[in-house]
Amino acid sequence: MMNITKENTVAEVVAQNMGADHVFSKYKIDFCCGGGATLEAACKESNIEFEVLKKEIQEIVHKISNGSKV
């Protein structure tokens, strides 16, 4: 799992964290065409706190890496 920072782009996080797409979809963050946006910008646009988004991504990646269903 990568160290997720506000400066990472949405595309970087999706590419390196299996399951992150589920979290981005939940908050209606475009990870395809809008993948160039930083997490900070995407969070502001979707009105979600960065730390909440980061925690959810880390939790889903952990579940998947341990063989749990999402």
C-alpha positions in Angstrom: 0.0 0.0 0.0 1.3 3.4 -0.9 1.6 6.4 1.5 -1.4 8.4 0.5 -1.0 12.2 0.7 -3.1 15.2 -0.4 -0.7 15.8 -3.2 -1.2 12.4 -4.8 -3.5 12.4 -7.9 -6.7 10.4 -7.9 -5.3 8.3 -10.8 -2.1 7.4 -8.8 -4.1 6.2 -5.9 -6.5 4.1 -8.0 -3.5 2.6 -9.9 -1.6 1.6 -6.8 -4.5 0.7 -4.4 -6.8 -2.1 -5.5 -10.3 -1.2 -4.3 -9.8 2.6 -4.1 -12.2 3.0 -7.0 -15.0 1.8 -4.8 -14.3 4.6 -2.3 -14.0 7.2 -5.1 -17.3 6.1 -6.6 -19.0 6.3 -3.2 -18.0 10.0 -3.0 -18.6 10.7 -6.7 -14.9 11.4 -7.4 -14.1 10.9 -11.0 -11.1 8.6 -11.2 -11.1 8.1 -14.9 -11.3 11.4 -16.8 -10.7 13.5 -13.6 -7.8 11.3 -12.5 -5.3 14.1 -12.8 -6.8 16.0 -9.8 -5.0 15.9 -6.5 -6.7 14.2 -3.6 -6.9 17.6 -1.9 -8.8 19.1 -4.8 -11.1 16.1 -5.2 -12.0 16.1 -1.6 -12.8 19.8 -1.6 -15.0 19.3 -4.7 -16.8 16.4 -3.2 -17.0 17.9 0.3 -15.3 15.1 2.0 -12.5 15.3 4.6 -9.1 14.0 3.2 -8.5 11.9 6.4 -11.9 10.2 6.0 -11.2 9.4 2.4 -7.7 8.2 3.2 -8.9 5.9 6.0 -11.6 4.3 3.9 -9.1 3.6 1.1 -6.7 2.1 3.5 -9.4 -0.1 5.1 -10.6 -1.4 1.7 -7.1 -2.1 0.5 -6.4 -4.0 3.8 -9.5 -6.1 3.4 -8.7 -7.0 -0.2 -5.1 -7.8 0.6 -6.3 -10.1 3.4 -8.7 -11.9 1.1 -11.9 -10.4 2.5 -14.8 -9.5 0.4 -15.5 -5.8 -0.2 
